[in-house]
């Protein structure tokens, strides 16, 4: 047994305990010091010294393996000009003494942050960094890729290349590729990139779990297993579990960018929720559109800053509906990427058809749910569909939102509070490596409705701000609900798993603009301390 005393232990909105006792991997007693002392039969006593304790944080949608592989890359996230991007690539190529046999691959640029030229980099731009070393740079949202001329040649991307899934190879006035690929076209390159070995991938996961634990994260819904790599990717987590190396619990979102792989998956031995408390098969994941920043999110009306496009639906209504029905008929939960209002409407049509009037017992959900409209939110609430939202996206989207969709649509977008008030189950996630999976930055954006370093008076739709209690619950209880685990984790409660984080600051009373600076004192998973801050 372990007895944690003299704490500020969060139970539910405005309700706190002083003390708790855990035995093995389970919370056995929660109450005041006196009641827990009477219950306690052991020797290990931890004095919390008044620190705040919250349930272990649970990121409900990210790409954990991708994040682990992303961390060592050339850092281009936050680059603020085209010139800086080109210069970083050129210097890196020189420093690493790269040749035409190598590939410079990185992710994270965002042209909306560029101060000199707010364009998507094309081959002519990247040729300035190197005309011989192939350069492949993926936008922060992972829906757009920029290549130099050497990369187009190395990966055989021509005006005649054929796409299996939605997307585009952008071409110039002569019909030649510009070096810009969108959506499914990225797979033409990704399929040819050199792969890491299994052991390298497992080690990357091990190291990145340490960072997750440092953030107080104890569970994740990870979206790594994809298309024809499902077995290979899932085996990484299965082996790490067998080695007792997991310090994060994983709920696997199985991603089908190309629906042709779905029938093969359904023949495999991966039924929904197969696994353990550490690693379990979760929903089937589909895409229907792109992103706001790249103008590929599917809108019902044209983009306000580009009347020539409404974005991209990556598949037809009939195709999506057929795929959803197949998954549902096989007993799988489904989660679908939908950012634009047309994309979201297409998802809702598919879900409604698949359920055919039945209750949403499989907890079908929509990932992102950004450009909405009240009619769509009402449909979500009426059917009980789940939403997976990323308040941290406001950091990048606030500067472009009104330009992209105009004032009227902006007023009915990112409506976190409205969805909460309508009873929508809404969990928080980061979508890392799109952004950092630091949960405190995410929570700050939810309660301030602002960018991380902007004054509060510049908040976007401040009435849509969530309370700090709602935000913490969205990162704990709601994420557990999304994986059917609300009766075993997501709360500090007797009988629940002993997954929790001890904070150095009180997240419930700190100034909202300081939430991003909160640090974790220690993190426990399954009753075991997996992280403790360096006291040196």
RARAFEN-V994070 format. One record per residue. SS is DSSP state (hx for helix, st for strand, lp for the rest). PHI is phi as a letter, one per 20 degrees, with the letter a starting at -180 (999 if undefined). D_CENTER is the distance of its C-alpha to the mean C-alpha in whole Angstrom. Layout:
ss/phi/d_center
SS/PHI/D_CENTER
SS/PHI/D_CENTER
This chain:
ss/phi/d_center
lp/999/35
st/c/33
st/d/34
st/d/32
st/c/34
lp/l/35
lp/d/31
st/c/29
st/e/27
st/f/25
st/d/26
st/a/25
lp/g/25
lp/m/28
st/d/29
st/c/29
st/d/31
lp/d/33
st/b/33
st/b/32
st/c/33
st/d/31
st/c/32
lp/m/31
lp/d/27
st/c/28
st/f/29
st/d/32
st/b/33
st/c/32
st/r/35
lp/e/37
hx/g/38
hx/f/42
hx/f/40
hx/f/38
hx/f/41
hx/f/43
hx/f/40
lp/f/39
lp/c/41
lp/a/40
lp/c/40
st/e/37
st/d/36
st/d/34
st/e/35
lp/f/31
lp/l/34
lp/n/32
lp/f/29
st/e/26
st/c/24
st/c/21
st/g/19
lp/g/17
st/f/13
st/c/11
st/f/7
st/e/7
st/a/4
st/b/3
lp/d/6
hx/f/9
hx/f/12
hx/g/11
hx/f/10
hx/f/13
hx/e/15
hx/f/14
lp/g/15
lp/e/19
lp/f/19
lp/g/21
lp/f/19
lp/c/19
lp/f/16
lp/n/18
lp/f/21
lp/d/23
lp/b/26
hx/f/26
hx/f/29
hx/f/27
hx/f/25
hx/f/28
hx/f/29
hx/f/27
hx/f/27
hx/f/31
hx/f/31
hx/f/28
hx/f/30
hx/f/34
hx/f/32
lp/e/31
lp/l/34
lp/f/32
lp/c/34
lp/f/34
lp/e/33
lp/e/30
st/c/27
st/e/25
st/d/21
st/b/18
st/b/15
st/p/14
st/f/17
lp/b/17
hx/f/21
hx/f/20
hx/e/21
lp/f/24
lp/e/27
lp/e/30
lp/b/28
lp/e/25
lp/d/25
lp/f/23
lp/g/25
lp/d/27
hx/f/29
hx/f/32
hx/f/30
hx/f/28
hx/f/32
lp/f/33
lp/e/31
lp/a/33
lp/e/35
lp/d/35
lp/e/31
st/f/29
st/d/26
st/c/22
st/c/20
st/d/16
st/f/15
lp/g/12
lp/e/11
lp/m/12
lp/d/14
st/c/17
st/c/19
st/d/22
st/c/25
lp/e/29
hx/f/32
hx/f/32
hx/f/28
hx/g/30
hx/f/33
hx/f/31
lp/d/29
lp/l/31
lp/e/29
lp/c/32
lp/f/33
lp/d/34
lp/f/31
lp/d/30
lp/d/26
lp/e/25
lp/c/22
lp/g/22
st/q/21
st/b/24
st/e/26
st/f/27
st/c/31
lp/e/34
lp/f/37
lp/e/38
lp/n/36
lp/e/34
st/g/31
st/e/30
st/n/27
st/d/24
st/d/22
st/c/20
st/l/17
hx/f/19
hx/f/21
hx/f/19
hx/f/20
hx/f/23
hx/e/23
hx/g/20
lp/f/22
lp/d/25
lp/f/23
lp/f/24
lp/e/23
lp/f/22
lp/f/24
hx/g/23
hx/f/24
hx/f/23
hx/f/19
hx/f/20
hx/f/21
hx/f/18
hx/f/16
hx/g/19
hx/f/19
hx/f/15
hx/f/15
hx/f/18
hx/f/16
hx/g/13
hx/f/16
hx/f/18
lp/e/15
lp/n/16
st/e/13
st/c/15
st/b/13
st/b/9
st/d/8
st/d/8
lp/d/8
lp/d/11
lp/f/14
st/b/15
hx/l/19
hx/e/21
hx/d/20
hx/g/19
hx/f/21
hx/f/21
hx/f/18
hx/f/18
hx/f/21
hx/f/20
hx/f/18
hx/f/21
hx/f/24
hx/f/22
hx/f/22
hx/f/26
lp/e/26
lp/l/25
lp/d/23
lp/f/20
lp/d/19
lp/c/15
st/e/15
st/d/13
st/d/13
st/e/13
st/e/11
st/e/14
st/e/13
lp/d/16
lp/f/16
lp/d/20
hx/f/21
hx/f/24
hx/e/23
hx/f/22
hx/g/26
hx/f/26
hx/f/23
hx/f/25
lp/e/28
lp/f/26
lp/e/26
lp/c/23
lp/f/23
lp/g/21
lp/m/20
lp/f/22
st/p/22
lp/c/22
lp/f/21
lp/e/19
st/b/18
st/c/18
st/f/17
st/d/15
st/f/15
st/e/15
st/d/13
st/c/14
st/d/14
lp/c/16
lp/b/16
lp/d/14
lp/c/14
lp/f/16
lp/f/16
lp/e/18
lp/l/20
lp/d/18
lp/f/17
lp/e/20
lp/d/22
lp/f/25
lp/c/27
lp/f/27
st/f/25
lp/f/27
lp/d/27
st/a/28
lp/f/30
lp/e/30
lp/b/26
lp/d/24
lp/n/21
lp/c/21
lp/e/21
lp/f/20
lp/b/22
lp/f/25
hx/g/25
hx/f/27
hx/f/25
hx/f/22
hx/f/24
hx/f/26
hx/f/23
hx/f/21
hx/f/25
hx/f/25
hx/f/22
hx/f/23
hx/f/27
lp/e/26
lp/n/24
lp/e/20
lp/f/18
st/c/16
st/c/12
st/c/13
st/f/11
st/b/13
lp/d/13
lp/e/17
hx/f/20
hx/f/21
hx/f/18
hx/f/18
hx/f/21
hx/f/21
hx/f/19
hx/f/21
hx/f/24
hx/f/23
hx/f/22
hx/g/25
hx/f/27
hx/f/26
hx/f/26
lp/l/30
lp/n/30
lp/f/29
lp/f/27
lp/e/23
lp/f/24
lp/e/21
lp/l/18
lp/f/17
st/b/14
st/d/12
st/e/9
st/n/9
lp/l/13
lp/e/14
st/e/17
lp/d/19
lp/o/23
hx/f/24
hx/f/25
hx/f/22
hx/f/21
hx/f/24
hx/f/24
hx/f/20
hx/f/22
hx/f/25
hx/e/24
lp/m/21
lp/f/18
st/e/15
st/c/12
st/d/9
st/d/9
lp/c/7
hx/g/11
hx/f/10
hx/f/10
hx/f/14
hx/g/14
hx/e/15
hx/e/15
hx/g/18
hx/f/21
hx/d/20
hx/g/20
hx/f/24
hx/f/25
hx/f/22
hx/d/23
hx/n/26
hx/f/27
hx/f/27
hx/f/24
hx/f/22
lp/f/24
lp/d/22
st/c/19
lp/l/16
lp/e/18
hx/f/16
hx/f/20
hx/g/21
hx/f/19
hx/f/20
hx/f/23
lp/e/24
lp/n/22
lp/f/19
lp/f/17
st/c/14
st/d/11
st/e/9
lp/b/5
lp/d/4
lp/m/2
lp/g/5
lp/e/7
lp/g/7
lp/c/8
lp/f/9
lp/e/8
lp/f/11
hx/f/11
hx/f/14
hx/f/13
hx/f/11
hx/f/14
hx/g/16
hx/f/15
hx/f/15
hx/e/19
hx/d/20
lp/l/19
lp/b/19
lp/f/18
lp/f/18
lp/d/22
lp/e/23
lp/f/26
hx/g/25
hx/f/28
hx/e/26
lp/g/23
lp/e/22
lp/l/23
hx/g/24
hx/f/25
hx/e/21
lp/f/20
lp/e/19
lp/f/21
hx/f/20
hx/f/21
hx/f/19
hx/f/16
hx/f/16
hx/f/17
hx/f/14
lp/e/12
lp/c/15
hx/f/17
hx/f/15
hx/f/12
hx/f/15
hx/f/17
hx/f/14
lp/d/15
lp/m/19
lp/d/19
lp/f/20
lp/e/23
lp/c/23
lp/b/20
lp/n/18
lp/c/22
lp/e/24
lp/b/27
lp/g/30
lp/n/29
lp/e/25
st/f/24
lp/e/24
lp/d/21
st/b/21
st/c/20
st/d/23
st/e/23
lp/e/25
lp/c/25
lp/e/25
lp/f/22
lp/e/24
lp/c/27
lp/f/26
lp/g/26
hx/g/22
hx/f/22
hx/d/23
hx/g/20
hx/f/18
hx/e/21
lp/f/20
lp/c/21
st/d/21
st/f/24
st/a/23
st/c/21
st/d/22
st/c/21
lp/m/24
lp/n/26
st/d/26
st/f/25
st/d/23
st/b/22
st/b/25
lp/g/25
lp/f/28
lp/f/31
lp/f/32
